[in-house]
Structures are given as C-alpha cells and as structure tokens.
Amino acid sequence: MRRVILVPILVVLAVAALLGGIGYYIYDSYMFYRTDDAQVTGNIVSVSAPTGGVLTTLSVKQNDSVTAGQSLGTVTPVGSGAAATAVNLTSPINGVVLTTPVVQGQTVAPGLTIVQVTDLSSLTVTAYVDESQLNNIKTTQDVDIHIDAYSDTTFTGKVQQIVQATAGSFSLIPNQDNTSGNFTKVGQRIPVVISLAGAGGKDIVPGMSVEVTIHLH
C-alpha cells in the first residue's frame, strides 16, 4: 500500500520540478540575456614616425603613464649636408604606454609605430549579441559584468551603444559566398558596447575575456 501511494507522489514531484524548471527558464530568458562572447575594449592610439630617419631618443617604456602633449621621443630625419632638425613625438591622449616596438637608435620608416598608448580610465566592454535578441536590447539597460581574470568580482555597467552592423561585416574574409549555390543561413551577432563603471581597484586591460548579463526588463 505504501508503495502504491509513493509512486504517485514521486510522479507529482517530478512533474512539479519539470514545470518549475521550465517556468524558471522562461522567466530568466525574459528578464536577462547572457553571453560569454565579450571582451574588454579600449581606445588604443598609435604614435607613428612622421618621417623616415633615426629614432634619436625614446623617453618612455611599457606601462609608463603619459599625459596629452608629453614628449615620447624624437626622430631625426636622415639628410645630406647640414644636420637635420629632430622631430618631436608627443602623446595625443592621457593614458598608459602599452608597447614600444622599437628601440632607441633604430632606423624608422614613415608610418612605423613607435609607441602605443591607451586610456585605462575609459575602458568599455564589447559583447556580441544574437541578432534574434536585438529587439530586446536597449541603451541604458543595466549590465552585470564578470571578467574571467577576476571571477569573484561583479562589475557593473550599462548598454552604451548598439553597433549598426553585424560582427561579420568587419571581417576581412567573407563568411560565405552567396552566389555559390551552397548558401546556408547563419545567425549573425551584433556588437553591443557596454560602459564599465570603475575597475574596483583591479588591473583591467583591453582584450580580457568577459561574461555579461544584460537586464532586459
């Protein structure tokens, strides 16, 4: 008799658990959109040699803080006859030196990158959102941000911009040839720029992997 009673109870509990799981999934999908296809992004500025010559001086190194207008080095054009006047290289922004791919005394060509600088105080997150969800994404929506390097910390931000093109539009190699007769529809992803409200004392740099949760409602 006990077994006869127990079986219906277990069935009811199983059905309730299933319905509860379905209900939670529907609620969660309505309230949030999650993706781990995201990364920290920042404005990286390259300071290049304006002319060919010799990198006479290089006054900064990787991780140095710089201010807009600060001298980074000088390039002396290679000329004949009278001594050429050195050209001063300056930082266009306040920021931190990411790389210095050259060394003092090196011969440089016009356009060669001398220093790369980024502003770590204005970092953002770029997340790639399924196009089917685009109708639910709005600017100013709250976002929870988890950076892989700091999994124990939740950062916050807001949807700042929805890029008006798919991620594939920026690829140098087309995803497919629609004229080949072998067209297969592929879901596209839209870049969404998210603000990052402070680093919380953490060392956050462009390129870090991120998981975001966008609050839809």
Secondary structure as GFF3:
##gff-version 3
##sequence-region A 1 217
A	DSSP	alpha_helix	2	31	.	.	.	ID=ss1
A	DSSP	beta_strand	32	41	.	.	.	ID=ss2
A	DSSP	beta_strand	44	48	.	.	.	ID=ss3
A	DSSP	beta_strand	53	58	.	.	.	ID=ss4
A	DSSP	beta_strand	65	66	.	.	.	ID=ss5
A	DSSP	beta_strand	71	77	.	.	.	ID=ss6
A	DSSP	beta_strand	87	90	.	.	.	ID=ss7
A	DSSP	beta_strand	95	99	.	.	.	ID=ss8
A	DSSP	beta_strand	107	108	.	.	.	ID=ss9
A	DSSP	beta_strand	113	118	.	.	.	ID=ss10
A	DSSP	three_ten_helix	120	122	.	.	.	ID=ss11
A	DSSP	beta_strand	124	130	.	.	.	ID=ss12
A	DSSP	three_ten_helix	131	136	.	.	.	ID=ss13
A	DSSP	beta_strand	142	147	.	.	.	ID=ss14
A	DSSP	three_ten_helix	148	150	.	.	.	ID=ss15
A	DSSP	beta_strand	155	162	.	.	.	ID=ss16
A	DSSP	three_ten_helix	167	170	.	.	.	ID=ss17
A	DSSP	beta_strand	189	195	.	.	.	ID=ss18
A	DSSP	beta_strand	209	215	.	.	.	ID=ss19
###
